[in-house]
């Protein structure tokens, strides 16, 4: 199998983050607050992890 990748612009990343938050039905701060309190459903936690990955790609995270 040939590996594939997608190049994302800053605009693509921001749009994807908006889509993920809309799917979660809450704001960024609400999602992370619920995550810190271990109150996320598995689907919400997957969205949180996807957001963190996008933040890393955008250079917004140092981890």
Backbone as CSV, one residue per row, in Angstrom:
resi,resn,N_x,N_y,N_z,CA_x,CA_y,CA_z,C_x,C_y,C_z
1,UNK,0.837,-1.167,0.000,0.000,0.000,0.000,0.886,1.236,0.000
2,UNK,0.533,2.200,-0.815,1.301,3.431,-0.942,0.793,4.439,0.086
3,UNK,1.677,4.994,0.896,1.225,6.001,1.853,0.769,7.263,1.130
4,UNK,-0.248,7.891,1.653,-0.730,9.151,1.093,-0.769,10.205,2.186
5,UNK,-0.728,11.446,1.780,-0.836,12.533,2.739,-1.544,13.693,2.069
6,UNK,-2.056,14.585,2.896,-2.762,15.760,2.414,-2.095,16.998,2.990
7,UNK,-1.813,17.949,2.141,-1.268,19.223,2.602,-2.429,20.125,2.980
8,UNK,-2.368,20.679,4.180,-3.430,21.549,4.648,-2.896,22.966,4.835
9,UNK,-3.637,23.922,4.311,-3.284,25.334,4.542,-3.828,25.735,5.908
10,UNK,-3.416,26.890,6.394,-3.954,27.408,7.664,-5.476,27.523,7.577
11,UNK,-5.975,27.946,6.412,-7.420,28.086,6.232,-8.112,26.725,6.290
12,UNK,-7.497,25.703,5.697,-8.042,24.352,5.742,-8.114,23.841,7.183
13,UNK,-7.054,24.112,7.934,-6.999,23.665,9.322,-8.085,24.351,10.141
14,UNK,-8.242,25.659,9.967,-9.266,26.396,10.719,-10.669,25.910,10.345
15,UNK,-10.889,25.640,9.059,-12.188,25.141,8.625,-12.468,23.770,9.239
16,UNK,-11.472,22.920,9.247,-11.637,21.585,9.828,-11.907,21.669,11.329
17,UNK,-11.218,22.575,12.015,-11.458,22.753,13.444,-12.900,23.202,13.686
18,UNK,-13.396,24.106,12.856,-14.787,24.548,12.970,-15.771,23.412,12.760
19,UNK,-15.489,22.561,11.774,-16.351,21.402,11.512,-16.378,20.452,12.704
20,UNK,-15.212,20.224,13.289,-15.135,19.319,14.434,-15.899,19.874,15.632
21,UNK,-15.753,21.162,15.898,-16.474,21.768,17.023,-17.979,21.747,16.783
22,UNK,-18.396,21.955,15.543,-19.824,21.882,15.222,-20.337,20.463,15.455
23,UNK,-19.546,19.482,15.076,-19.944,18.086,15.288,-20.028,17.763,16.777
24,UNK,-19.142,18.356,17.574,-19.167,18.126,19.016,-20.336,18.867,19.667
25,UNK,-20.797,19.942,19.038,-21.909,20.705,19.578,-21.543,21.548,20.787
26,UNK,-20.272,21.945,20.869,-19.826,22.777,21.984,-18.630,23.601,21.540
27,UNK,-18.299,24.586,22.360,-17.153,25.445,22.040,-15.857,24.715,22.365
28,UNK,-14.781,25.306,21.891,-13.447,24.769,22.166,-13.202,24.690,23.672
29,UNK,-13.522,25.774,24.368,-13.298,25.811,25.819,-14.149,24.776,26.554
30,UNK,-15.402,24.620,26.134,-16.277,23.619,26.763,-15.733,22.208,26.553
31,UNK,-15.287,21.939,25.342,-14.757,20.614,25.027,-13.538,20.296,25.879
32,UNK,-12.636,21.249,26.000,-11.429,21.008,26.784,-11.721,20.952,28.288
33,UNK,-12.693,21.733,28.744,-13.071,21.670,30.162,-13.657,20.294,30.490
34,UNK,-14.506,19.790,29.613,-15.064,18.451,29.828,-13.968,17.394,29.763
35,UNK,-12.997,17.599,28.889,-11.881,16.659,28.782,-11.045,16.631,30.047
36,UNK,-10.775,17.802,30.606,-10.002,17.864,31.851,-10.752,17.203,33.001
37,UNK,-12.086,17.206,32.943,-12.911,16.601,33.993,-13.266,15.143,33.671
38,UNK,-12.687,14.599,32.594,-12.947,13.213,32.165,-14.438,12.961,31.945
39,UNK,-15.114,13.906,31.290,-16.547,13.804,31.054,-16.898,13.700,29.572
40,UNK,-15.932,13.388,28.734,-16.187,13.278,27.303,-16.638,11.870,26.939
41,UNK,-17.555,11.806,25.976,-17.901,10.516,25.399,-16.730,10.080,24.522
42,UNK,-16.680,8.819,24.122,-15.599,8.403,23.215,-15.562,9.228,21.920
43,UNK,-16.724,9.570,21.383,-16.764,10.363,20.147,-16.230,11.780,20.398
44,UNK,-16.609,12.378,21.524,-16.121,13.714,21.861,-14.619,13.698,22.112
45,UNK,-14.129,12.641,22.745,-12.690,12.540,22.993,-11.920,12.406,21.682
46,UNK,-12.485,11.693,20.723,-11.844,11.572,19.410,-11.770,12.942,18.736
47,UNK,-12.821,13.740,18.878,-12.815,15.091,18.323,-11.746,15.927,19.010
48,UNK,-11.645,15.823,20.325,-10.621,16.566,21.072,-9.223,16.209,20.583
49,UNK,-8.983,14.913,20.376,-7.664,14.492,19.894,-7.410,15.000,18.479
50,UNK,-8.427,14.973,17.622,-8.273,15.508,16.261,-7.948,17.000,16.303
51,UNK,-8.613,17.736,17.193,-8.323,19.168,17.337,-6.882,19.396,17.776
52,UNK,-6.416,18.595,18.726,-5.033,18.723,19.176,-4.054,18.432,18.052
53,UNK,-4.356,17.443,17.231,-3.493,17.137,16.080,-3.453,18.316,15.110
54,UNK,-4.611,18.911,14.841,-4.662,20.062,13.938,-3.910,21.253,14.513
55,UNK,-4.022,21.462,15.820,-3.277,22.541,16.465,-1.778,22.315,16.323
56,UNK,-1.347,21.094,16.469,0.070,20.775,16.312,0.526,21.083,14.884
57,UNK,-0.276,20.653,13.905,0.077,20.906,12.500,0.144,22.399,12.198
58,UNK,-0.705,23.177,12.855,-0.732,24.614,12.631,0.350,25.347,13.409
59,UNK,1.101,24.615,14.232,2.160,25.226,15.027,1.642,25.895,16.275
60,UNK,0.434,25.527,16.697,-0.172,26.124,17.884,0.155,25.350,19.157
61,UNK,0.754,24.194,19.028,1.109,23.351,20.184,2.567,22.979,20.067
62,UNK,3.239,22.832,21.182,4.655,22.467,21.194,4.877,20.989,21.462
63,UNK,3.846,20.268,21.770,3.989,18.853,22.184,4.331,17.966,21.022
